[in-house]
Amino acid sequence: MATLSVKSGQRYTLRDWHTSHELLVTNAERQRFASHQIRQEGRALRNETNNQTKWDEHDNCTNLNERIECVNRWKETLDKYLTDIDTEINALTQMKEQAERALQAKNLPLDVAIENITLQESRRAIDVVKDPAEDELYKEVEVIDSTKKALQQKVSEAFEQLCLLQEARQQLNFDHRAKMEALDIDRTCVSLNTNSPSISYKVNPTRVPIGSLSPEQWDQYSQYNRDRAEAEMKVASELRETTALTVAQTDNELEAQRVATEFALRKHIHDLERALNELKWQEKNTLEEIAEMRGDIRRLKEDLRNKVWNLKLAHTRLETRTYRPNMEFCHDQAQQGLTDEVHQLEGTIATLKQKLLQSQDALDALNKHLYRNQVDIKIKSNSLFLDNKCIDGRCKLTVPAEKFVPEVDTFNRTTNRTLSALKSRQLELA
């Protein structure tokens, strides 16, 4: 007979079974509901985070693009100011070179004026006078000296302003390069996406680097560079105008003084020529008078010799008549006539001798005056030669240098030493 196999262990009641079943069903539904809730929340979170991420990325791309536009506007502004400051530097450099050429050009008038004064010092005797021509020459040296100082000051100011412009340009260029780099970096950032191979986690990417500036500070920095460049360019433009005005004024002053000096020299030459012609005319008349006087002295001597022979004749006649014999020795009319003749001849001879002495004295005076006249003619001829030489030397001031051929060698001298000597000479004359 078969036996039943009974499983050992605890036995559950039917109620327990139904309870366990209901519990499983209830838990399953609750877990499914919880899972459904989590799934719905996950989907909502995904949608929300995806939208937030997309909008954040979009906003940041927009911000980057706006930043790129802002930096690019400043870059274009800096480009313009760099071009403008380069133009101003070139213009000021050209004006500085023009002022330097004008300053260098003043050396020739100074050399000519000093050469003229040196030639004037070669005058002799009475012609060494402080005349208007000499005054104008000294004034010309002073004018040239003052114009050189004014031009040198403008050259120095232009050099200093060029240094300031270079500093401003360097600052602009530094700012420009920084903005170019910033544009490259921001454009690179805009071009990145989630598929870019170069993206990765970074260590503490949200840190604020040391030395970071606020947008206001960043903008103020570029504004300062722009404003400084504007200020320096404005000063440079005004300096160019004043330098050009100084160059023109110095040229006009020097030209006016050159005209005044040459007028004084030509006037002095005219006076010298008139005085020289007068002296030559006086010399001619004096020579004629000397020739006439010498002829008269020669005739006076001849007359004197003749009168001596006439006196000897009268003496001899009177002496011979003293030998008349006896009653013939009388004081007759012939005796009276011979006696009167002797007295007349003696008076005539004395008068002729006195007149001869006067004529010889007059001749000596004429010869002495002729000598003085001839000496003065030589002095004034020398002065006229020197003045004409001054005028010839001043042709270098109006004739182009390549067409001018100097007639004499230039003086070997030191300009500063000569200027010192001229100033000492002016003090002595004053």
C-alpha positions in Angstrom: 0.0 0.0 0.0 1.4 3.3 -1.0 2.5 5.9 1.6 2.0 9.7 1.4 4.9 12.1 1.4 4.2 15.1 3.6 6.4 18.2 3.3 7.7 19.1 6.7 7.6 22.8 7.9 5.2 25.5 8.7 1.9 25.6 7.0 0.2 28.9 6.0 -3.4 29.5 6.1 -5.5 30.5 3.1 -5.9 33.9 4.5 -2.2 34.3 4.7 -2.0 33.3 1.1 -4.6 35.8 0.0 -2.9 38.4 2.1 0.5 37.7 0.6 -1.0 37.8 -2.9 -2.8 41.1 -2.4 0.4 42.5 -0.9 2.4 41.5 -3.9 -0.2 43.0 -6.2 -0.4 46.2 -4.2 3.4 46.5 -4.0 3.7 45.9 -7.7 1.2 48.6 -8.5 2.8 51.0 -6.1 6.2 50.3 -7.5 4.9 50.8 -11.0 3.3 54.0 -10.0 6.5 55.2 -8.3 8.4 54.1 -11.4 6.0 55.9 -13.6 6.3 59.1 -11.5 10.1 58.9 -11.6 10.0 58.3 -15.3 7.7 61.3 -15.8 9.9 63.4 -13.5 13.0 62.2 -15.3 11.5 63.1 -18.7 10.5 66.5 -17.4 13.9 67.0 -15.9 15.5 65.9 -19.1 13.4 68.3 -21.1 14.0 71.1 -18.6 17.7 70.5 -18.3 18.1 70.1 -22.1 16.2 73.3 -22.7 18.1 75.1 -19.9 21.4 73.8 -21.3 20.5 74.8 -24.8 19.3 78.3 -23.8 22.3 78.8 -21.6 24.6 77.8 -24.4 22.6 80.0 -26.8 22.8 82.9 -24.3 26.5 82.4 -23.8 27.1 82.2 -27.5 25.1 85.4 -27.9 27.1 87.0 -25.1 30.3 85.9 -26.7 29.2 87.2 -30.1 28.2 90.5 -28.5 31.6 90.6 -26.7 33.3 89.9 -30.0 31.4 92.8 -31.7 32.3 95.1 -28.8 36.0 94.1 -28.9 35.9 94.3 -32.7 34.5 97.8 -32.5 37.3 98.8 -30.2 39.8 97.1 -32.5 38.5 99.0 -35.5 38.7 102.2 -33.4 42.2 101.4 -32.5 43.0 100.6 -36.1 41.8 104.0 -37.1 43.7 105.8 -34.3 46.9 103.8 -35.2 46.5 104.9 -38.8 45.9 108.5 -37.7 48.8 108.5 -35.3 51.1 107.0 -37.9 50.0 109.8 -40.3 50.6 112.4 -37.6 54.0 110.9 -36.7 55.0 111.0 -40.4 53.7 114.6 -40.8 55.5 115.8 -37.6 58.7 114.0 -38.7 58.6 115.8 -42.0 58.0 119.1 -40.3 60.8 118.4 -37.9 63.1 117.7 -40.9 61.9 120.8 -42.6 62.8 122.8 -39.4 66.2 121.1 -39.3 66.9 122.0 -42.9 65.8 125.6 -42.2 68.1 125.6 -39.2 71.0 124.2 -41.3 70.3 126.8 -43.9 70.9 129.6 -41.4 74.6 128.6 -41.3 75.3 130.1 -44.7 73.8 133.5 -43.9 75.7 133.5 -40.6 79.0 132.6 -42.4 78.3 135.4 -44.9 77.5 138.0 -42.2 80.6 137.1 -40.2 82.7 137.2 -43.4 81.3 140.6 -44.2 82.1 141.8 -40.6 85.6 140.4 -40.9 86.0 142.2 -44.2 84.7 145.4 -42.7 87.4 145.1 -39.9 90.0 145.3 -42.7 89.2 149.0 -43.3 91.9 151.4 -42.4 92.3 154.8 -40.8 89.4 157.2 -41.0 87.2 154.6 -42.7 87.0 152.5 -39.6 83.7 154.0 -38.5 80.6 152.7 -36.9 78.3 153.2 -39.8 74.8 151.9 -40.6 76.2 149.1 -42.7 78.2 147.7 -39.8 75.2 148.1 -37.5 73.0 146.2 -39.9 75.6 143.4 -40.2 75.8 143.0 -36.4 72.0 143.1 -36.3 71.9 140.5 -39.0 74.1 138.2 -36.9 71.8 138.8 -33.9 68.7 138.0 -36.1 70.3 134.8 -37.4 71.3 133.8 -33.9 67.7 134.4 -32.6 66.1 132.6 -35.5 68.5 129.6 -35.0 67.5 129.5 -31.3 63.8 129.6 -32.2 64.2 126.9 -34.8 66.3 124.8 -32.5 63.6 125.1 -29.8 60.9 123.9 -32.3 63.1 121.0 -33.4 63.5 120.0 -29.7 59.8 120.3 -29.1 59.1 118.2 -32.2 61.5 115.5 -31.0 59.9 115.4 -27.6 56.4 115.3 -29.1 57.5 112.5 -31.4 58.6 110.5 -28.4 55.2 111.1 -26.8 53.4 110.1 -30.0 55.5 106.9 -30.1 54.6 106.1 -26.5 50.9 106.6 -27.3 51.2 104.5 -30.4 53.0 101.8 -28.5 50.2 101.8 -26.0 47.6 101.7 -28.8 49.4 98.9 -30.5 49.7 96.9 -27.2 46.0 97.3 -26.7 45.3 96.4 -30.3 47.3 93.2 -30.1 45.6 92.3 -26.9 42.2 92.7 -28.5 43.3 90.7 -31.5 44.2 87.9 -29.2 41.0 88.3 -27.3 39.0 88.1 -30.6 40.8 84.9 -31.6 40.1 83.4 -28.2 36.4 84.4 -28.2 35.9 83.3 -31.7 37.5 79.9 -30.9 35.1 79.7 -27.9 32.1 80.4 -30.2 33.3 77.7 -32.7 33.4 75.0 -30.0 30.6 72.5 -29.5 30.0 69.2 -27.8 31.5 67.4 -30.7 34.7 69.3 -30.7 37.7 67.1 -29.9 39.5 69.6 -27.7 36.9 69.9 -25.0 37.6 68.3 -21.6 37.3 68.8 -17.9 39.4 71.6 -16.5 40.7 72.2 -13.0 38.7 74.9 -11.2 37.4 76.5 -14.4 35.1 78.9 -12.5 38.0 80.6 -10.6 38.5 84.4 -11.1 42.1 84.8 -12.3 44.2 87.3 -10.5 44.4 90.6 -12.3 41.0 90.3 -13.9 39.3 93.6 -14.7 35.7 94.7 -14.6 34.0 95.6 -17.9 34.1 99.2 -16.8 37.8 99.1 -16.1 38.4 97.4 -19.4 36.4 100.0 -21.3 38.1 102.9 -19.4 41.6 101.5 -20.3 40.8 101.6 -24.0 39.2 105.0 -23.7 42.3 106.3 -21.9 44.5 105.1 -24.7 42.2 106.6 -27.3 41.9 109.9 -25.4 45.7 110.1 -24.9 46.3 109.4 -28.6 43.8 112.2 -29.5 45.5 114.6 -27.1 49.0 113.9 -28.3 47.8 114.2 -32.0 46.2 117.5 -31.2 49.3 118.8 -29.6 51.4 117.5 -32.5 49.1 119.2 -35.0 49.3 122.5 -33.2 53.1 122.0 -33.0 53.3 121.4 -36.7 51.4 124.6 -37.3 53.6 126.7 -35.0 56.7 125.1 -36.4 55.6 126.0 -40.0 54.8 129.5 -38.8 58.2 129.8 -37.1 60.0 128.6 -40.2 58.1 131.1 -42.3 58.6 133.9 -39.8 62.4 133.3 -39.4 62.8 133.1 -43.2 60.9 136.4 -43.5 62.8 138.1 -40.7 66.1 136.9 -42.2 65.1 138.0 -45.7 64.0 141.5 -44.4 67.3 141.8 -42.6 69.2 140.7 -45.6 67.5 143.4 -47.7 68.1 146.0 -45.0 71.8 145.0 -44.7 72.4 145.0 -48.5 70.6 148.4 -48.8 72.9 149.8 -46.1 75.9 148.3 -47.8 74.9 149.6 -51.2 74.2 153.0 -49.7 77.6 153.0 -48.1 79.1 151.9 -51.5 77.3 154.8 -53.1 78.7 157.2 -50.5 82.2 155.8 -50.9 82.0 156.1 -54.7 80.8 159.7 -54.5 83.5 160.5 -51.9 86.1 158.7 -54.0 85.0 160.5 -57.2 85.2 163.8 -55.3 88.7 162.9 -54.0 89.8 162.0 -57.5 88.4 165.2 -58.9 90.2 167.1 -56.1 93.4 165.1 -56.9 93.1 166.0 -60.5 92.6 169.7 -59.7 95.4 169.7 -57.1 97.8 168.1 -59.6 96.9 170.7 -62.2 97.3 173.4 -59.5 100.7 171.9 -58.5 101.8 171.9 -62.2 100.6 175.6 -62.5 102.4 176.5 -59.3 105.6 174.8 -60.3 105.5 176.7 -63.6 104.9 180.0 -61.8 107.8 179.2 -59.4 110.0 178.4 -62.3 109.0 181.7 -64.0 109.5 183.6 -60.6 113.0 182.2 -60.4 113.7 183.2 -64.0 112.4 186.7 -63.3 114.4 186.8 -60.1 117.5 185.8 -62.0 116.8 188.4 -64.6 116.2 191.1 -62.0 119.5 190.2 -60.4 121.3 190.7 -63.7 119.4 194.0 -64.1 120.5 195.0 -60.6 124.1 194.0 -61.4 123.9 196.1 -64.6 122.6 199.1 -62.7 125.2 198.7 -60.0 127.9 198.4 -62.6 126.7 201.5 -64.4 126.6 203.5 -61.1 130.0 202.3 -60.1 131.5 203.0 -63.5 130.1 206.6 -63.5 132.0 207.3 -60.2 135.1 207.4 -62.3 134.0 210.4 -64.3 136.7 213.2 -64.0 136.5 216.6 -62.4 133.5 218.6 -63.2 131.9 215.7 -65.1 131.3 214.0 -61.8 127.8 215.4 -61.3 124.5 214.1 -60.0 122.7 214.3 -63.2 119.4 212.9 -64.3 121.1 209.6 -65.5 122.6 209.2 -62.1 119.2 209.9 -60.5 117.6 207.4 -62.9 120.2 204.7 -62.2 119.8 205.2 -58.5 116.0 205.0 -58.7 116.4 201.8 -60.9 118.6 200.2 -58.2 116.1 201.0 -55.5 113.3 199.7 -57.7 115.1 196.5 -58.6 116.1 195.9 -55.0 112.4 196.3 -54.0 111.3 194.1 -56.9 113.8 191.4 -56.0 112.7 191.4 -52.4 109.1 191.2 -53.4 109.9 188.4 -55.9 111.8 186.5 -53.2 108.9 186.8 -50.8 106.5 185.7 -53.4 108.8 182.8 -54.3 108.8 181.7 -50.6 105.1 182.0 -50.5 104.7 180.0 -53.7 107.1 177.3 -52.4 105.1 177.1 -49.1 101.9 176.9 -51.1 103.5 174.2 -53.3 104.6 172.2 -50.2 101.0 172.6 -48.8 99.6 171.4 -52.1 102.0 168.4 -52.1 101.1 167.5 -48.5 97.4 167.8 -49.2 97.9 165.8 -52.4 99.6 163.1 -50.4 96.8 163.0 -47.8 94.3 163.0 -50.7 96.0 160.1 -52.4 96.2 158.2 -49.1 92.5 158.8 -48.5 91.8 157.6 -52.0 93.7 154.4 -51.3 91.8 154.0 -48.0 88.5 154.6 -49.6 89.4 152.4 -52.6 90.2 149.6 -50.1 86.9 150.2 -48.3 85.0 150.2 -51.6 86.8 147.0 -52.6 85.8 145.4 -49.3 82.2 146.6 -49.6 81.9 145.3 -53.1 83.5 142.0 -51.9 80.8 141.9 -49.2 78.1 142.4 -51.8 79.6 139.7 -54.1 79.8 137.3 -51.1 76.2 137.9 -50.3 75.2 136.6 -53.8 75.4 133.2 -52.1 72.2 134.1 -50.2 70.1 134.6 -53.3 71.9 132.4 -56.0 71.3 128.6 -55.7 74.2 126.9 -54.1 74.9 124.7 -57.1 75.2 127.7 -59.4 77.4 129.8 -57.0 81.1 129.7 -57.6 83.0 131.6 -54.8 85.6 134.0 -55.9 87.8 133.6 -52.8 88.5 130.8 -50.4 86.3 130.7 -47.3 87.8 131.8 -44.0 89.3 129.1 -41.7 87.7 130.0 -38.4 85.7 128.7 -35.5 82.2 130.1 -35.6 81.7 130.2 -31.9 85.0 132.0 -31.4 84.2 134.5 -34.1 80.7 135.2 -32.6 82.3 135.8 -29.2 84.7 138.3 -30.8 81.9 140.0 -32.6 79.9 140.4 -29.3 83.0 141.8 -27.6 83.5 144.2 -30.5 79.8 145.3 -30.1 80.4 146.0 -26.4 83.4 148.1 -27.2 81.6 150.1 -29.8 78.6 150.6 -27.5 
